[in-house]
Amino acid sequence: MRDNFPRLGERVMRRLDQLAVDTDEPGKITRLFLSPSHKLAMARVRGFMEAAGLAVEEDDIGNVVGRVESAVPDAPVFILGSHIDSVRDAGRYDGGFGVLSAIEVVEELRRRGEALPFSIEVLAFGDEEGVRFPATLSGSRALAGTFDFESLGAKDENGVSLAEALRDFGCDIDGIGEIARDPRRICGYLESHIEQGPVLEAENLALGVVTAIAGMCRFNVTVEGEAGHAGTVPMQRRKDPLAGSAAMILAVEDVARRTPQVVATVGVIESSPGAINVIPAKVRFSVDLRAPTDQVREQAKSKVEGRLREIAKERELTISFTPLDEAKATPCDPGLMRELSDALARQGHRVFTLPSGAGHDAMAMARLCPVAMLFIRCKGGVSHNPAEAITVEDAQAAIEVMLDFLLHFRPLEHQKLENSRALPESHGSRP
Ligand SMILES: [Zn+2]
């Protein structure tokens, strides 16, 4: 294998550069779901898949599906993949790496004449970022049989509904239900993805095994006090909800800092009436809190609420919480994680595990089959940004580990786990 170094990595990097040409905005990478550039990217990915010997179909939700059959009759299917849509002004590796590295793996298996006891499908999902419509993971949800048909009425900023956009794209809405796979036929899903964070780089590691995709809760906090004149109300008599909110925001940060693996962010704050010479009457701010397990997230959330209520009480302010969104954590499959870790060790890597703070198609796929994710180091942890970067050596290493994983994977050993698997709930978390 080392004699090939880094042939596969070089080809995947070249193909990622080619894919980056398909954009809705010249000079940037912007590839929204069901846009003209999504169509172009699908055709390009189809070409790569066909060159790798995959039989290719495009389904009715805009996924590209490449398939290579096992010689074993009635063999189950292992799915590899990620997404080819992007945020606005994106980098070229988020999503694309997972799709194109999977194609690379299949092409190399074929070149070596390897016969596996399972068929392989490579999926290029089209709607992971959820930028165009107020819906997300449409492609992977359709596969998992959890597509939300009500989301067909969701509209983009031009008033075009998801249903209309699908029809204009050439998709048949009546065909979406048929995309769902039979869970008894699918033995696993592996997604390789850039880390989108700085942890692997800090550990000086190319690759890591994802333990879980963090769950998340979002809520608004409304704090009310007493408006008054900025010049006449003495400091001791004030009930200032904005000064109170400042203390509360620091408390949110403090709880997250003291709780391992919890991250919490206040991203929006509104003060009213919002005048320079008026003590505010009311403040509203948002909280986004994430953790790799539901228990840790719920504990952190109640700790935050408790601290905020205390601050409100001390300052004689009223406080209320409005839930906005909640998504349970998606644990990766322990069996697949172990096998992926074994593949890393066999390939000479230190085995390192980490949670994913961002959402991925694997969240939806976990409703269908056991899932695993392989993270690849990205420069500075930067993503959703043109500065996103990975190295050819790391790309090669990821492909080698995926190859090793598939060559050792035996689907029968996983089937007995199939019915005992807990199905994570999903409530439309945004990546
Ligand atoms: Zn992604």
Residues whose N, C-alpha, C, O or C-beta is under 5 A from the ligand:
A	BS01	ZN	D94 G95
